[in-house]
Amino acid sequence: MRIYIALAAMLIICGCSHDRKGEEVTKGATVPLSLSATQAGIVTKASSPVLPSGVSTGVYVTAKDAAITAAYFANMNYIAGASGILTTVGNVDLTVGSNYDIYSYAPWQVTAGNPNAIAFAQGTDVLWAPKTTLIGVTLTNRTAVLAFEHRAAQVSFHVVFASDFSAGSTVITSASTLQVNGFYAGGTLDAVSGVLTPSGATSATLNGAGTGTAGAMTLDIGETCIIPSAGNLTLAVVLTHEGKTYNGTITDTFLPGSSYNYTVTVRGPAALGITGTLKEWTPVSENIVVR
């Protein structure tokens, strides 16, 4: 009988020790934050992977509701691979049982500095993902969804000739040029709100020249990302053709995630007719799932 009692006591002790060890491992464990790109879960127009291969993103991880400036992991660089997997150097480790907020933007700026004012130059396709929250991280609950949006605007220009323009003067050559002046040279992105704010003077210029086969050249400025405008922005359009200069202006408000396509019509000795169409910019990404 004494032997049975001793064995029972040992089993109870061992059982308690095992429970405590399991509890300690669970509560004290850290799990790496690994990101992967997927199209699952959100239906959009995009048919490509969430982020094209090689896109470099910046990731911030904070305690839930903490200021982004107090991030545990600040401006961590994740790069999208061909299969949609986002990889980084080292681990972004989350503590089991904790709550986190996650922010992201692209392309990654190594000198981002203040996360509320990340600087970008005109021509950059700025992407941003709203905050997502992880509650009660466990070994299996470490998944978040980041839905990226375009925060820049986009413009393009195409030159045509009016029907009454001299037929012999409608042939575009490599000497024919188009210049559009008055864009913001840069802006700053708030990684928390996603607002891309213009900064500096409206001194940036876009340029185009005749391209294509001789006798059938076109004069265009292809789709280019620009810094959105807080209000109306007035652009000066200058077309040079056969030694003559044609002038026009565009006044418009350029909104994030929108694409503006302008047709520049040559009408007379010094006049341009300009019409534009606005379309939704097809998203680059649908979502990112953190696994």
C-alpha positions in Angstrom: 0.0 0.0 0.0 2.8 2.4 0.9 4.4 1.7 -2.6 1.1 2.6 -4.3 0.8 5.9 -2.3 4.4 6.9 -3.1 3.8 6.3 -6.8 0.6 8.3 -6.8 2.3 11.2 -5.1 5.1 11.1 -7.6 2.6 11.2 -10.5 0.8 14.2 -9.0 4.1 16.0 -8.5 5.3 15.2 -12.1 1.9 16.3 -13.5 2.0 19.6 -11.7 5.6 20.2 -12.9 4.6 19.4 -16.5 1.7 21.9 -16.4 3.8 24.7 -15.0 6.5 24.1 -17.7 3.9 24.2 -20.4 2.4 27.4 -19.0 5.8 29.0 -18.8 6.7 28.1 -22.4 3.4 29.4 -23.7 3.4 32.7 -21.9 7.1 33.5 -22.4 7.5 32.3 -26.0 8.2 34.6 -28.9 7.1 34.0 -32.4 8.6 35.6 -35.5 6.4 37.8 -37.7 6.6 36.3 -41.2 4.7 38.1 -44.0 3.3 36.6 -47.2 1.4 38.1 -50.0 -1.9 36.7 -51.2 -4.9 37.7 -53.2 -7.3 35.8 -51.0 -9.9 37.6 -49.0 -10.4 40.8 -51.0 -11.9 41.1 -54.4 -10.5 43.9 -56.5 -9.5 44.6 -60.2 -6.0 43.5 -59.6 -4.9 40.3 -61.2 -1.3 40.4 -60.3 0.2 39.2 -56.9 -0.3 41.5 -54.0 3.0 43.2 -54.5 5.2 42.6 -57.5 8.5 40.8 -56.9 11.2 43.1 -55.6 8.9 45.7 -54.0 10.5 46.8 -50.8 8.2 47.7 -47.9 8.8 49.3 -44.5 7.0 47.8 -41.4 6.4 49.2 -38.0 5.3 47.1 -35.0 4.1 48.8 -31.8 2.3 47.8 -28.7 -1.5 48.2 -29.3 -2.5 51.9 -29.2 1.1 53.0 -28.6 2.5 55.9 -30.6 4.3 54.7 -33.8 7.4 56.7 -32.6 7.6 54.2 -29.7 7.7 51.1 -32.1 9.3 47.9 -30.9 10.4 47.4 -34.5 10.8 50.5 -36.6 11.0 50.7 -40.4 11.8 47.0 -40.8 12.6 46.2 -44.4 10.5 43.4 -46.0 11.0 42.5 -49.7 8.4 40.8 -51.8 9.5 37.6 -53.6 8.2 36.0 -56.8 5.9 33.7 -54.8 4.5 36.6 -52.8 6.5 35.8 -49.7 7.8 38.9 -47.8 11.2 38.4 -46.2 13.4 40.4 -43.9 16.8 40.0 -42.4 16.6 38.7 -38.9 13.3 38.2 -36.9 10.6 40.5 -35.9 9.6 38.6 -32.7 6.2 38.9 -31.1 5.6 37.9 -27.4 2.9 35.3 -26.9 -0.1 36.9 -25.1 0.7 40.5 -26.2 -1.3 42.8 -28.4 0.3 44.7 -31.4 -0.5 47.3 -34.0 1.2 47.0 -37.4 1.7 49.7 -40.0 3.4 49.4 -43.5 4.3 51.5 -46.5 6.2 51.1 -49.7 8.7 51.6 -51.2 11.0 51.4 -48.1 13.0 54.5 -47.4 16.2 53.6 -45.5 16.4 57.1 -44.1 12.7 57.3 -43.2 13.4 59.0 -39.9 10.1 60.4 -38.6 7.4 57.8 -39.4 4.8 60.6 -39.5 6.7 62.4 -42.2 8.5 59.9 -44.6 9.9 61.8 -47.6 9.2 60.9 -51.2 10.1 62.5 -54.5 7.8 63.0 -57.4 7.7 59.9 -59.6 7.4 57.5 -56.7 4.4 55.1 -56.6 3.8 55.5 -52.8 1.8 52.7 -51.2 0.4 52.6 -47.7 -1.5 50.0 -45.6 -3.8 51.1 -42.7 -3.1 49.9 -39.2 -4.0 46.3 -38.4 -4.1 44.9 -34.9 -3.1 41.5 -33.5 -4.9 40.6 -30.2 -3.5 37.9 -27.9 -0.6 36.6 -29.9 -0.2 32.8 -29.7 1.9 30.2 -31.5 -1.0 30.0 -34.1 -2.5 33.5 -33.8 0.0 35.8 -35.4 -1.9 36.7 -38.6 -2.8 40.2 -39.8 -4.0 41.7 -43.0 -2.5 44.8 -44.6 -4.5 46.2 -47.5 -2.2 48.5 -49.6 -3.5 51.6 -51.3 -2.0 54.1 -53.8 -1.3 57.4 -52.0 0.2 59.1 -55.0 -1.8 60.4 -58.0 -1.0 59.6 -61.6 -1.0 61.6 -64.8 -0.4 61.0 -68.5 -0.5 63.2 -71.7 -1.1 62.5 -75.3 -0.7 65.0 -78.2 -3.1 65.1 -81.2 -3.8 67.7 -83.9 -7.1 69.4 -84.5 -8.8 68.5 -87.8 -8.3 72.0 -89.2 -4.6 72.0 -88.4 -2.4 72.2 -91.5 -2.1 68.6 -92.7 1.5 69.0 -93.7 2.4 70.1 -90.2 1.0 67.2 -88.2 4.0 64.9 -88.6 5.7 64.5 -85.2 9.5 64.2 -85.1 12.1 63.6 -82.4 12.4 67.4 -82.3 8.8 67.7 -81.1 8.7 68.1 -77.3 6.1 68.4 -74.6 6.8 69.9 -71.2 4.4 70.1 -68.2 5.5 72.3 -65.3 4.1 73.0 -61.9 4.1 69.7 -60.0 5.1 69.3 -56.4 8.7 68.1 -56.2 8.1 66.0 -53.1 5.9 65.1 -50.3 5.8 63.4 -46.9 3.8 60.3 -45.9 2.3 59.8 -42.5 2.6 56.0 -41.9 -0.3 56.3 -39.4 -2.9 58.2 -41.3 -1.7 57.5 -44.8 -1.8 61.1 -45.9 0.8 62.1 -48.5 1.2 65.8 -48.0 2.9 68.0 -50.6 6.1 69.8 -49.5 8.3 72.4 -51.1 7.7 74.4 -54.3 5.7 73.4 -57.4 8.9 73.3 -59.4 8.8 69.7 -60.8 8.6 69.1 -64.5 7.6 66.2 -66.8 9.0 66.0 -70.3 8.2 64.0 -73.4 9.6 63.9 -77.0 8.5 62.3 -80.2 9.1 58.6 -80.3 8.4 55.7 -82.6 8.8 55.1 -86.3 9.7 58.0 -88.5 6.6 59.4 -90.1 4.4 57.8 -87.5 5.8 59.1 -84.3 3.7 59.9 -81.2 4.3 62.6 -78.6 3.3 61.4 -75.1 4.2 61.6 -71.5 3.4 58.1 -70.1 1.7 57.4 -66.8 3.7 59.0 -64.1 3.2 59.2 -60.3 2.9 62.6 -58.8 2.4 64.1 -55.4 -1.3 64.7 -54.8 -2.5 68.3 -54.4 -4.2 69.7 -51.3 -6.3 71.9 -53.6 -6.3 73.1 -57.2 -2.9 72.9 -58.9 -2.2 74.9 -62.1 0.1 73.3 -64.6 1.8 75.1 -67.6 1.8 73.0 -70.8 4.4 73.9 -73.4 4.5 72.1 -76.8 7.3 72.7 -79.2 6.7 71.5 -82.8 8.4 72.5 -86.1 10.1 75.4 -84.4 6.9 76.9 -83.0 5.8 77.0 -79.3 2.2 76.3 -78.2 1.1 77.0 -74.7 -1.8 75.9 -72.5 -2.7 75.4 -68.8 -4.4 72.8 -66.7 -6.1 73.5 -63.4 -7.1 70.5 -61.5 -7.1 68.8 -58.1 -5.1 65.6 -58.1 -6.4 63.0 -55.6 -4.6 60.0 -54.2 -5.2 56.8 -56.0 -6.7 58.5 -59.1 -5.3 58.6 -62.6 -5.7 61.6 -64.8 -5.3 61.2 -68.6 -5.0 64.3 -70.7 -5.4 64.8 -74.4 -3.4 67.9 -75.7 -4.9 69.1 -79.0 -2.9 71.5 -81.2 -5.3 74.0 -82.6 -3.6 77.1 -83.8 -0.5 79.3 -83.9 -0.1 79.5 -80.2 -3.0 77.6 -78.6 -3.6 74.2 -77.1 -6.9 72.6 -76.3 -6.6 70.3 -73.3 -9.2 67.8 -72.1 -8.9 65.2 -69.4 -10.4 62.0 -68.2 -10.3 60.7 -64.6 -10.3 57.0 -63.8 -9.8 54.8 -60.7 -6.3 53.7 -60.5 -6.3 49.9 -60.5 -4.8 48.7 -57.2 -1.3 47.4 -57.2 -2.2 45.1 -54.2 -5.1 43.4 -52.6 -3.9 42.3 -49.2 -1.0 40.9 -47.3 -1.5 38.1 -44.8 1.0 37.9 -41.9 1.5 34.3 -40.9 
